[in-house]
Amino acid sequence: MTNLMNFAAYIPIAHEDDYWTQDIPLLVGKFPYYHNQPRMVQGRIHLSKEHYRAGYHEIIPLSEKAGVRQYVNMHPYVLEPEVFITIGLYPKPKQYADQSEAVGETLASPHVRGMIQYKLGNAQA
C-alpha cells in the first residue's frame, strides 16, 4: 500500500489553520525511523510583521529606537499516510489448540484515508 507512494516528492499542503502562510520543500533526508528510505522534509511557515520600540530587552542592542521587524515561525515535518484498520473484539478471548488466544479479528483491511504531518521540530526568528 504505502510502498507505491513516492515519499521523496514534495506534496504542497493547504493548511486548515490560517496561522500558516506558506508550505515549502526543505530537503530530502534519510532517517533510521523510515528504514533510511528517502523522505521529503517540508516546512509550514508563519510570517508576520511586528512593531518594536525602545524599552524591549533585545539580545543585541538595536540602533533604531522603533520600527517593524519580520517574525518567522517554521515547523519542519514529513507526511505520513493516515492508515485505518477495522477490527472487531470478541466478548471473551478465543482459545486455540496451540494455547494462543485471540481478542478479536480484522473486519476490514488497512486503508489510507489521507496524510498526516509528523512534526520534526520548531524554528523561530
N, CA, C and O atoms as CSV, one atom per row, in Angstrom:
chain,resi,resn,atom,element,x,y,z
A,1,MET,N,N,0.823,-1.181,0.000
A,1,MET,CA,C,0.000,0.000,0.000
A,1,MET,C,C,0.868,1.245,0.000
A,1,MET,O,O,0.811,2.026,-0.950
A,2,THR,N,N,1.688,1.460,1.059
A,2,THR,CA,C,2.475,2.685,1.141
A,2,THR,C,C,3.737,2.632,0.284
A,2,THR,O,O,4.313,3.676,-0.024
A,3,ASN,N,N,4.177,1.430,-0.107
A,3,ASN,CA,C,5.395,1.359,-0.903
A,3,ASN,C,C,5.188,1.886,-2.320
A,3,ASN,O,O,6.165,2.075,-3.044
A,4,LEU,N,N,3.946,2.130,-2.736
A,4,LEU,CA,C,3.688,2.686,-4.056
A,4,LEU,C,C,3.788,4.210,-4.059
A,4,LEU,O,O,3.805,4.827,-5.124
A,5,MET,N,N,3.852,4.815,-2.884
A,5,MET,CA,C,3.906,6.270,-2.774
A,5,MET,C,C,5.350,6.743,-2.819
A,5,MET,O,O,6.243,6.088,-2.281
A,6,ASN,N,N,5.575,7.876,-3.460
A,6,ASN,CA,C,6.909,8.463,-3.519
A,6,ASN,C,C,7.041,9.458,-2.367
A,6,ASN,O,O,6.600,10.602,-2.476
A,7,PHE,N,N,7.644,9.022,-1.271
A,7,PHE,CA,C,7.770,9.874,-0.097
A,7,PHE,C,C,8.889,10.896,-0.242
A,7,PHE,O,O,9.057,11.738,0.639
A,8,ALA,N,N,9.661,10.849,-1.328
A,8,ALA,CA,C,10.732,11.816,-1.536
A,8,ALA,C,C,10.256,13.003,-2.380
A,8,ALA,O,O,11.031,13.922,-2.643
A,9,ALA,N,N,9.005,12.989,-2.801
A,9,ALA,CA,C,8.467,14.079,-3.628
A,9,ALA,C,C,7.770,15.105,-2.742
A,9,ALA,O,O,7.175,14.757,-1.723
A,10,TYR,N,N,7.851,16.369,-3.139
A,10,TYR,CA,C,7.172,17.441,-2.411
A,10,TYR,C,C,5.684,17.409,-2.745
A,10,TYR,O,O,5.301,17.353,-3.914
A,11,ILE,N,N,4.856,17.446,-1.715
A,11,ILE,CA,C,3.406,17.481,-1.893
A,11,ILE,C,C,2.913,18.773,-1.247
A,11,ILE,O,O,2.893,18.875,-0.020
A,12,PRO,N,N,2.514,19.761,-2.050
A,12,PRO,CA,C,2.032,21.020,-1.464
A,12,PRO,C,C,0.801,20.765,-0.584
A,12,PRO,O,O,-0.100,20.016,-0.960
A,13,ILE,N,N,0.782,21.389,0.569
A,13,ILE,CA,C,-0.297,21.204,1.531
A,13,ILE,C,C,-1.012,22.535,1.754
A,13,ILE,O,O,-0.374,23.567,1.962
A,14,ALA,N,N,-2.344,22.498,1.709
A,14,ALA,CA,C,-3.149,23.663,2.093
A,14,ALA,C,C,-3.492,23.478,3.567
A,14,ALA,O,O,-4.229,22.559,3.925
A,15,HIS,N,N,-2.962,24.345,4.417
A,15,HIS,CA,C,-3.174,24.215,5.854
A,15,HIS,C,C,-4.535,24.787,6.241
A,15,HIS,O,O,-4.921,25.866,5.792
A,16,GLU,N,N,-5.250,24.049,7.079
A,16,GLU,CA,C,-6.574,24.470,7.521
A,16,GLU,C,C,-6.497,25.664,8.456
A,16,GLU,O,O,-7.437,26.454,8.539
A,17,ASP,N,N,-5.385,25.797,9.159
A,17,ASP,CA,C,-5.179,26.882,10.107
A,17,ASP,C,C,-4.609,28.089,9.358
A,17,ASP,O,O,-3.595,27.968,8.671
A,18,ASP,N,N,-5.254,29.247,9.487
A,18,ASP,CA,C,-4.793,30.462,8.798
A,18,ASP,C,C,-3.454,30.978,9.317
A,18,ASP,O,O,-2.845,31.842,8.687
A,19,TYR,N,N,-2.991,30.470,10.441
A,19,TYR,CA,C,-1.722,30.903,11.014
A,19,TYR,C,C,-0.572,30.615,10.048
A,19,TYR,O,O,0.336,31.432,9.903
A,20,TRP,N,N,-0.610,29.453,9.387
A,20,TRP,CA,C,0.475,29.058,8.487
A,20,TRP,C,C,0.248,29.718,7.133
A,20,TRP,O,O,-0.770,29.490,6.481
A,21,THR,N,N,1.220,30.547,6.716
A,21,THR,CA,C,1.069,31.330,5.492
A,21,THR,C,C,1.702,30.675,4.267
A,21,THR,O,O,1.346,31.010,3.138
A,22,GLN,N,N,2.638,29.743,4.476
A,22,GLN,CA,C,3.318,29.090,3.350
A,22,GLN,C,C,3.654,27.651,3.706
A,22,GLN,O,O,3.737,27.282,4.877
A,23,ASP,N,N,3.844,26.845,2.662
A,23,ASP,CA,C,4.340,25.486,2.807
A,23,ASP,C,C,5.442,25.313,1.767
A,23,ASP,O,O,5.232,25.595,0.587
A,24,ILE,N,N,6.614,24.852,2.199
A,24,ILE,CA,C,7.750,24.771,1.277
A,24,ILE,C,C,8.464,23.430,1.400
A,24,ILE,O,O,8.422,22.802,2.458
A,25,PRO,N,N,9.127,22.979,0.315
A,25,PRO,CA,C,10.014,21.814,0.441
A,25,PRO,C,C,11.327,22.262,1.066
A,25,PRO,O,O,11.841,23.326,0.719
A,26,LEU,N,N,11.880,21.470,1.983
A,26,LEU,CA,C,13.141,21.829,2.629
A,26,LEU,C,C,14.299,20.960,2.140
A,26,LEU,O,O,15.308,21.480,1.664
A,27,LEU,N,N,14.157,19.642,2.256
A,27,LEU,CA,C,15.241,18.743,1.873
A,27,LEU,C,C,14.718,17.320,1.784
A,27,LEU,O,O,13.638,17.008,2.285
A,28,VAL,N,N,15.494,16.467,1.145
A,28,VAL,CA,C,15.218,15.040,1.151
A,28,VAL,C,C,16.268,14.413,2.052
A,28,VAL,O,O,17.467,14.547,1.812
A,29,GLY,N,N,15.808,13.727,3.091
A,29,GLY,CA,C,16.726,13.128,4.051
A,29,GLY,C,C,16.434,11.654,4.247
A,29,GLY,O,O,15.372,11.159,3.871
A,30,LYS,N,N,17.395,10.960,4.844
A,30,LYS,CA,C,17.229,9.553,5.191
A,30,LYS,C,C,17.262,9.446,6.703
A,30,LYS,O,O,18.171,9.968,7.349
A,31,PHE,N,N,16.263,8.764,7.273
A,31,PHE,CA,C,16.108,8.657,8.713
A,31,PHE,C,C,15.961,7.192,9.104
A,31,PHE,O,O,15.230,6.451,8.448
A,32,PRO,N,N,16.647,6.763,10.166
A,32,PRO,CA,C,16.518,5.367,10.603
A,32,PRO,C,C,15.066,4.963,10.860
A,32,PRO,O,O,14.687,3.822,10.593
A,33,TYR,N,N,14.255,5.881,11.373
A,33,TYR,CA,C,12.850,5.578,11.668
A,33,TYR,C,C,12.112,5.100,10.417
A,33,TYR,O,O,11.214,4.262,10.501
A,34,TYR,N,N,12.498,5.639,9.254
A,34,TYR,CA,C,11.874,5.270,7.979
A,34,TYR,C,C,12.755,4.287,7.202
A,34,TYR,O,O,12.714,4.257,5.972
A,35,HIS,N,N,13.540,3.493,7.907
A,35,HIS,CA,C,14.411,2.469,7.316
A,35,HIS,C,C,15.375,3.064,6.285
A,35,HIS,O,O,15.700,2.428,5.282
A,36,ASN,N,N,15.826,4.294,6.548
A,36,ASN,CA,C,16.781,5.015,5.698
A,36,ASN,C,C,16.304,5.193,4.258
A,36,ASN,O,O,17.116,5.371,3.350
A,37,GLN,N,N,15.003,5.145,4.052
A,37,GLN,CA,C,14.443,5.446,2.740
A,37,GLN,C,C,14.315,6.963,2.613
A,37,GLN,O,O,13.989,7.627,3.597
A,38,PRO,N,N,14.562,7.532,1.429
A,38,PRO,CA,C,14.488,8.992,1.267
A,38,PRO,C,C,13.094,9.526,1.610
A,38,PRO,O,O,12.078,8.984,1.174
A,39,ARG,N,N,13.074,10.601,2.401
A,39,ARG,CA,C,11.819,11.245,2.792
A,39,ARG,C,C,11.941,12.744,2.571
A,39,ARG,O,O,12.948,13.354,2.933
A,40,MET,N,N,10.914,13.333,1.978
A,40,MET,CA,C,10.863,14.782,1.797
A,40,MET,C,C,10.517,15.432,3.138
A,40,MET,O,O,9.525,15.079,3.776
A,41,VAL,N,N,11.351,16.384,3.552
A,41,VAL,CA,C,11.050,17.179,4.737
A,41,VAL,C,C,10.477,18.502,4.225
A,41,VAL,O,O,11.123,19.224,3.465
A,42,GLN,N,N,9.275,18.794,4.652
A,42,GLN,CA,C,8.593,20.015,4.241
A,42,GLN,C,C,8.534,20.954,5.430
A,42,GLN,O,O,8.782,20.547,6.565
A,43,GLY,N,N,8.206,22.205,5.171
A,43,GLY,CA,C,8.103,23.175,6.252
A,43,GLY,C,C,6.849,24.004,6.113
A,43,GLY,O,O,6.550,24.526,5.039
A,44,ARG,N,N,6.113,24.123,7.212
A,44,ARG,CA,C,4.999,25.062,7.224
A,44,ARG,C,C,5.501,26.312,7.926
A,44,ARG,O,O,6.134,26.241,8.979
A,45,ILE,N,N,5.207,27.456,7.323
A,45,ILE,CA,C,5.820,28.719,7.753
A,45,ILE,C,C,4.761,29.754,8.078
A,45,ILE,O,O,3.756,29.891,7.381
A,46,HIS,N,N,5.015,30.476,9.154
A,46,HIS,CA,C,4.209,31.642,9.514
A,46,HIS,C,C,5.110,32.861,9.408
A,46,HIS,O,O,6.188,32.889,10.002
A,47,LEU,N,N,4.682,33.866,8.657
A,47,LEU,CA,C,5.402,35.133,8.543
A,47,LEU,C,C,4.475,36.250,9.012
A,47,LEU,O,O,3.303,36.290,8.635
A,48,SER,N,N,4.993,37.146,9.824
A,48,SER,CA,C,4.206,38.301,10.230
A,48,SER,C,C,5.138,39.451,10.580
A,48,SER,O,O,6.317,39.254,10.874
A,49,LYS,N,N,4.585,40.645,10.542
A,49,LYS,CA,C,5.361,41.831,10.904
A,49,LYS,C,C,5.044,42.201,12.346
A,49,LYS,O,O,3.899,42.121,12.790
A,50,GLU,N,N,6.088,42.608,13.069
A,50,GLU,CA,C,5.944,43.034,14.461
A,50,GLU,C,C,6.512,44.436,14.605
A,50,GLU,O,O,7.574,44.743,14.062
A,51,HIS,N,N,5.818,45.266,15.321
A,51,HIS,CA,C,6.333,46.593,15.630
A,51,HIS,C,C,7.169,46.500,16.906
A,51,HIS,O,O,6.807,45.788,17.842
A,52,TYR,N,N,8.279,47.217,16.938
A,52,TYR,CA,C,9.096,47.256,18.150
A,52,TYR,C,C,9.418,48.706,18.470
A,52,TYR,O,O,9.356,49.586,17.611
A,53,ARG,N,N,9.761,48.928,19.731
A,53,ARG,CA,C,10.131,50.282,20.169
A,53,ARG,C,C,11.127,50.167,21.318
A,53,ARG,O,O,11.299,49.096,21.900
A,54,ALA,N,N,11.758,51.245,21.626
A,54,ALA,CA,C,12.740,51.271,22.703
A,54,ALA,C,C,12.086,50.817,24.008
A,54,ALA,O,O,10.921,51.118,24.268
A,55,GLY,N,N,12.841,50.101,24.809
A,55,GLY,CA,C,12.314,49.621,26.079
A,55,GLY,C,C,12.242,48.104,26.120
A,55,GLY,O,O,12.308,47.519,27.201
A,56,TYR,N,N,12.108,47.449,24.965
A,56,TYR,CA,C,12.134,45.989,24.940
A,56,TYR,C,C,13.566,45.521,25.136
A,56,TYR,O,O,14.503,46.162,24.660
A,57,HIS,N,N,13.739,44.413,25.830
A,57,HIS,CA,C,15.064,43.855,26.002
A,57,HIS,C,C,15.435,43.076,24.741
A,57,HIS,O,O,14.765,42.110,24.375
A,58,GLU,N,N,16.481,43.496,24.103
A,58,GLU,CA,C,16.969,42.817,22.906
A,58,GLU,C,C,18.302,42.157,23.226
A,58,GLU,O,O,19.082,42.686,24.017
A,59,ILE,N,N,18.566,41.016,22.622
A,59,ILE,CA,C,19.831,40.311,22.825
A,59,ILE,C,C,20.982,41.186,22.336
A,59,ILE,O,O,22.013,41.305,22.998
A,60,ILE,N,N,20.790,41.793,21.177
A,60,ILE,CA,C,21.774,42.727,20.620
A,60,ILE,C,C,21.097,44.093,20.569
A,60,ILE,O,O,20.047,44.227,19.941
A,61,PRO,N,N,21.670,45.112,21.214
A,61,PRO,CA,C,21.037,46.440,21.207
A,61,PRO,C,C,20.806,46.933,19.772
A,61,PRO,O,O,21.679,46.818,18.912
A,62,LEU,N,N,19.618,47.479,19.540
A,62,LEU,CA,C,19.271,47.998,18.215
A,62,LEU,C,C,19.609,49.478,18.140
A,62,LEU,O,O,19.421,50.223,19.101
A,63,SER,N,N,20.118,49.895,16.969
A,63,SER,CA,C,20.437,51.311,16.790
A,63,SER,C,C,19.161,52.126,16.568
A,63,SER,O,O,19.102,53.303,16.925
A,64,GLU,N,N,18.147,51.499,15.981
A,64,GLU,CA,C,16.861,52.175,15.761
A,64,GLU,C,C,16.019,52.034,17.019
A,64,GLU,O,O,15.996,50.969,17.635
A,65,LYS,N,N,15.334,53.089,17.399
A,65,LYS,CA,C,14.523,53.065,18.621
A,65,LYS,C,C,13.122,52.507,18.390
A,65,LYS,O,O,12.464,52.091,19.344
A,66,ALA,N,N,12.656,52.491,17.151
A,66,ALA,CA,C,11.334,51.943,16.823
A,66,ALA,C,C,11.349,51.504,15.366
A,66,ALA,O,O,12.121,52.015,14.555
A,67,GLY,N,N,10.495,50.561,15.054
A,67,GLY,CA,C,10.418,50.099,13.671
A,67,GLY,C,C,9.547,48.860,13.538
A,67,GLY,O,O,8.761,48.526,14.424
A,68,VAL,N,N,9.712,48.193,12.408
A,68,VAL,CA,C,8.955,46.978,12.113
A,68,VAL,C,C,9.955,45.879,11.785
A,68,VAL,O,O,10.899,46.093,11.024
A,69,ARG,N,N,9.743,44.713,12.359
A,69,ARG,CA,C,10.605,43.573,12.057
A,69,ARG,C,C,9.746,42.408,11.589
A,69,ARG,O,O,8.542,42.371,11.841
A,70,GLN,N,N,10.368,41.469,10.912
A,70,GLN,CA,C,9.687,40.283,10.389
A,70,GLN,C,C,9.818,39.138,11.387
A,70,GLN,O,O,10.928,38.829,11.821
A,71,TYR,N,N,8.711,38.504,11.759
A,71,TYR,CA,C,8.722,37.330,12.628
A,71,TYR,C,C,8.512,36.101,11.757
A,71,TYR,O,O,7.645,36.090,10.883
A,72,VAL,N,N,9.318,35.056,12.003
A,72,VAL,CA,C,9.232,33.806,11.238
A,72,VAL,C,C,9.095,32.648,12.218
A,72,VAL,O,O,9.860,32.546,13.177
A,73,ASN,N,N,8.128,31.782,11.977
A,73,ASN,CA,C,7.957,30.549,12.742
A,73,ASN,C,C,7.827,29.429,11.722
A,73,ASN,O,O,7.050,29.547,10.775
A,74,MET,N,N,8.578,28.337,11.899
A,74,MET,CA,C,8.518,27.233,10.957
A,74,MET,C,C,8.489,25.909,11.706
A,74,MET,O,O,9.193,25.730,12.699
A,75,HIS,N,N,7.673,24.990,11.223
A,75,HIS,CA,C,7.645,23.617,11.721
A,75,HIS,C,C,8.034,22.692,10.575
A,75,HIS,O,O,7.241,22.506,9.652
A,76,PRO,N,N,9.228,22.107,10.605
A,76,PRO,CA,C,9.559,21.097,9.602
A,76,PRO,C,C,8.786,19.815,9.921
A,76,PRO,O,O,8.585,19.474,11.086
A,77,TYR,N,N,8.356,19.109,8.866
A,77,TYR,CA,C,7.580,17.889,9.062
A,77,TYR,C,C,7.742,16.951,7.873
A,77,TYR,O,O,8.196,17.357,6.803
A,78,VAL,N,N,7.368,15.704,8.074
A,78,VAL,CA,C,7.256,14.739,6.978
A,78,VAL,C,C,5.802,14.285,6.926
A,78,VAL,O,O,5.121,14.233,7.950
A,79,LEU,N,N,5.342,13.961,5.746
A,79,LEU,CA,C,3.988,13.447,5.574
A,79,LEU,C,C,3.991,11.938,5.773
A,79,LEU,O,O,4.881,11.235,5.295
A,80,GLU,N,N,2.992,11.459,6.480
A,80,GLU,CA,C,2.822,10.026,6.693
A,80,GLU,C,C,1.397,9.653,6.324
A,80,GLU,O,O,0.471,10.431,6.551
A,81,PRO,N,N,1.216,8.475,5.761
A,81,PRO,CA,C,-0.157,8.049,5.458
A,81,PRO,C,C,-0.939,7.832,6.754
A,81,PRO,O,O,-0.406,7.308,7.731
A,82,GLU,N,N,-2.199,8.239,6.749
A,82,GLU,CA,C,-3.085,8.012,7.885
A,82,GLU,C,C,-3.825,6.705,7.613
A,82,GLU,O,O,-4.791,6.668,6.851
A,83,VAL,N,N,-3.354,5.638,8.247
A,83,VAL,CA,C,-3.840,4.287,7.960
A,83,VAL,C,C,-4.906,3.893,8.976
A,83,VAL,O,O,-4.747,4.106,10.178
A,84,PHE,N,N,-5.991,3.318,8.474
A,84,PHE,CA,C,-7.077,2.837,9.331
A,84,PHE,C,C,-7.299,1.360,9.073
A,84,PHE,O,O,-7.204,0.883,7.943
A,85,ILE,N,N,-7.595,0.655,10.141
A,85,ILE,CA,C,-7.937,-0.757,10.055
A,85,ILE,C,C,-9.135,-0.972,10.979
A,85,ILE,O,O,-9.183,-0.420,12.078
A,86,THR,N,N,-10.096,-1.772,10.532
A,86,THR,CA,C,-11.283,-2.033,11.338
A,86,THR,C,C,-11.165,-3.414,11.966
A,86,THR,O,O,-10.964,-4.414,11.276
A,87,ILE,N,N,-11.293,-3.447,13.288
A,87,ILE,CA,C,-11.228,-4.732,13.997
A,87,ILE,C,C,-12.491,-4.916,14.824
A,87,ILE,O,O,-13.149,-3.946,15.201
A,88,GLY,N,N,-12.814,-6.160,15.098
A,88,GLY,CA,C,-13.920,-6.490,15.984
A,88,GLY,C,C,-13.364,-7.266,17.168
A,88,GLY,O,O,-12.588,-8.206,16.992
A,89,LEU,N,N,-13.757,-6.875,18.367
A,89,LEU,CA,C,-13.283,-7.547,19.567
A,89,LEU,C,C,-14.291,-8.608,20.004
A,89,LEU,O,O,-15.500,-8.384,19.953
A,90,TYR,N,N,-13.788,-9.758,20.431
A,90,TYR,CA,C,-14.634,-10.826,20.947
A,90,TYR,C,C,-15.056,-10.483,22.379
A,90,TYR,O,O,-14.321,-9.802,23.094
A,91,PRO,N,N,-16.246,-10.957,22.803
A,91,PRO,CA,C,-16.641,-10.736,24.201
A,91,PRO,C,C,-15.654,-11.390,25.170
A,91,PRO,O,O,-15.363,-10.853,26.239
A,92,LYS,N,N,-15.147,-12.558,24.773
A,92,LYS,CA,C,-14.119,-13.266,25.545
A,92,LYS,C,C,-13.039,-13.705,24.562
A,92,LYS,O,O,-13.361,-14.059,23.428
A,93,PRO,N,N,-11.755,-13.692,24.965
A,93,PRO,CA,C,-10.700,-14.168,24.052
A,93,PRO,C,C,-10.956,-15.614,23.628
A,93,PRO,O,O,-11.399,-16.440,24.426
A,94,LYS,N,N,-10.668,-15.906,22.354
A,94,LYS,CA,C,-10.802,-17.268,21.832
A,94,LYS,C,C,-9.528,-18.043,22.144
A,94,LYS,O,O,-8.420,-17.543,21.951
A,95,GLN,N,N,-9.698,-19.250,22.620
A,95,GLN,CA,C,-8.558,-20.124,22.932
A,95,GLN,C,C,-8.343,-21.066,21.744
A,95,GLN,O,O,-9.286,-21.681,21.245
A,96,TYR,N,N,-7.075,-21.169,21.297
A,96,TYR,CA,C,-6.739,-22.061,20.187
A,96,TYR,C,C,-5.995,-23.284,20.714
A,96,TYR,O,O,-5.540,-23.298,21.857
A,97,ALA,N,N,-5.875,-24.314,19.867
A,97,ALA,CA,C,-5.233,-25.577,20.246
A,97,ALA,C,C,-3.792,-25.372,20.691
A,97,ALA,O,O,-3.305,-26.094,21.562
A,98,ASP,N,N,-3.102,-24.394,20.101
A,98,ASP,CA,C,-1.699,-24.170,20.475
A,98,ASP,C,C,-1.572,-23.288,21.726
A,98,ASP,O,O,-0.491,-22.776,22.018
A,99,GLN,N,N,-2.673,-23.114,22.458
A,99,GLN,CA,C,-2.736,-22.344,23.701
A,99,GLN,C,C,-2.679,-20.823,23.485
A,99,GLN,O,O,-2.642,-20.068,24.456
A,100,SER,N,N,-2.672,-20.369,22.228
A,100,SER,CA,C,-2.687,-18.930,21.983
A,100,SER,C,C,-4.123,-18.420,22.095
A,100,SER,O,O,-5.086,-19.178,21.969
A,101,GLU,N,N,-4.234,-17.128,22.333
A,101,GLU,CA,C,-5.546,-16.508,22.452
A,101,GLU,C,C,-5.667,-15.377,21.437
A,101,GLU,O,O,-4.684,-14.720,21.096
A,102,ALA,N,N,-6.885,-15.166,20.968
A,102,ALA,CA,C,-7.170,-14.042,20.086
A,102,ALA,C,C,-8.239,-13.196,20.758
A,102,ALA,O,O,-9.233,-13.721,21.259
A,103,VAL,N,N,-8.030,-11.886,20.765
A,103,VAL,CA,C,-9.006,-10.987,21.383
A,103,VAL,C,C,-9.964,-10.397,20.363
A,103,VAL,O,O,-10.950,-9.755,20.727
A,104,GLY,N,N,-9.671,-10.617,19.068
A,104,GLY,CA,C,-10.539,-10.088,18.029
A,104,GLY,C,C,-10.062,-10.509,16.664
A,104,GLY,O,O,-9.166,-11.342,16.527
A,105,GLU,N,N,-10.684,-9.911,15.638
A,105,GLU,CA,C,-10.304,-10.235,14.266
A,105,GLU,C,C,-10.434,-9.000,13.384
A,105,GLU,O,O,-11.154,-8.058,13.714
A,106,THR,N,N,-9.729,-9.020,12.266
A,106,THR,CA,C,-9.766,-7.925,11.313
A,106,THR,C,C,-11.063,-7.999,10.516
A,106,THR,O,O,-11.380,-9.032,9.926
A,107,LEU,N,N,-11.815,-6.891,10.503
A,107,LEU,CA,C,-13.073,-6.845,9.760
A,107,LEU,C,C,-12.909,-6.157,8.405
A,107,LEU,O,O,-13.635,-6.470,7.461
A,108,ALA,N,N,-11.967,-5.230,8.304
A,108,ALA,CA,C,-11.700,-4.541,7.041
A,108,ALA,C,C,-10.199,-4.345,6.927
A,108,ALA,O,O,-9.542,-3.982,7.903
A,109,SER,N,N,-9.657,-4.581,5.750
A,109,SER,CA,C,-8.215,-4.474,5.552
A,109,SER,C,C,-7.761,-3.018,5.684
A,109,SER,O,O,-8.561,-2.099,5.507
A,110,PRO,N,N,-6.478,-2.809,5.994
A,110,PRO,CA,C,-5.969,-1.440,6.168
A,110,PRO,C,C,-6.167,-0.597,4.912
A,110,PRO,O,O,-6.001,-1.078,3.791
A,111,HIS,N,N,-6.524,0.662,5.120
A,111,HIS,CA,C,-6.653,1.593,4.008
A,111,HIS,C,C,-6.212,2.987,4.464
A,111,HIS,O,O,-6.287,3.327,5.644
A,112,VAL,N,N,-5.755,3.772,3.503
A,112,VAL,CA,C,-5.258,5.122,3.774
A,112,VAL,C,C,-6.390,6.108,3.517
A,112,VAL,O,O,-7.009,6.095,2.454
A,113,ARG,N,N,-6.653,6.961,4.502
A,113,ARG,CA,C,-7.704,7.976,4.359
A,113,ARG,C,C,-7.138,9.357,4.057
A,113,ARG,O,O,-7.893,10.282,3.758
A,114,GLY,N,N,-5.855,9.503,4.128
A,114,GLY,CA,C,-5.238,10.808,3.901
A,114,GLY,C,C,-3.816,10.800,4.415
A,114,GLY,O,O,-3.217,9.745,4.623
A,115,MET,N,N,-3.288,11.987,4.616
A,115,MET,CA,C,-1.922,12.137,5.097
A,115,MET,C,C,-1.936,12.990,6.363
A,115,MET,O,O,-2.760,13.892,6.514
A,116,ILE,N,N,-0.998,12.682,7.277
A,116,ILE,CA,C,-0.826,13.489,8.475
A,116,ILE,C,C,0.586,14.076,8.461
A,116,ILE,O,O,1.498,13.520,7.849
A,117,GLN,N,N,0.746,15.195,9.139
A,117,GLN,CA,C,2.040,15.857,9.216
A,117,GLN,C,C,2.714,15.445,10.516
A,117,GLN,O,O,2.202,15.725,11.600
A,118,TYR,N,N,3.867,14.778,10.412
A,118,TYR,CA,C,4.636,14.388,11.587
A,118,TYR,C,C,5.687,15.466,11.824
A,118,TYR,O,O,6.667,15.560,11.084
A,119,LYS,N,N,5.482,16.268,12.844
A,119,LYS,CA,C,6.348,17.418,13.147
A,119,LYS,C,C,7.717,16.953,13.613
A,119,LYS,O,O,7.825,16.093,14.488
A,120,LEU,N,N,8.770,17.528,13.023
A,120,LEU,CA,C,10.154,17.181,13.356
A,120,LEU,C,C,10.816,18.205,14.272
A,120,LEU,O,O,11.808,17.890,14.929
A,121,GLY,N,N,10.293,19.407,14.326
A,121,GLY,CA,C,10.944,20.427,15.146
A,121,GLY,C,C,10.219,21.751,15.088
A,121,GLY,O,O,9.074,21.836,14.643
A,122,ASN,N,N,10.913,22.797,15.551
A,122,ASN,CA,C,10.354,24.139,15.604
A,122,ASN,C,C,11.487,25.129,15.398
A,122,ASN,O,O,12.555,24.983,15.994
A,123,ALA,N,N,11.267,26.128,14.565
A,123,ALA,CA,C,12.279,27.170,14.338
A,123,ALA,C,C,11.593,28.535,14.427
A,123,ALA,O,O,10.483,28.721,13.929
A,124,GLN,N,N,12.272,29.478,15.067
A,124,GLN,CA,C,11.742,30.842,15.163
A,124,GLN,C,C,12.863,31.837,14.915
A,124,GLN,O,O,14.017,31.602,15.271
A,125,ALA,N,N,12.502,32.946,14.300
A,125,ALA,CA,C,13.464,34.025,14.075
A,125,ALA,C,C,12.732,35.343,14.068
A,125,ALA,O,O,13.351,36.392,13.894
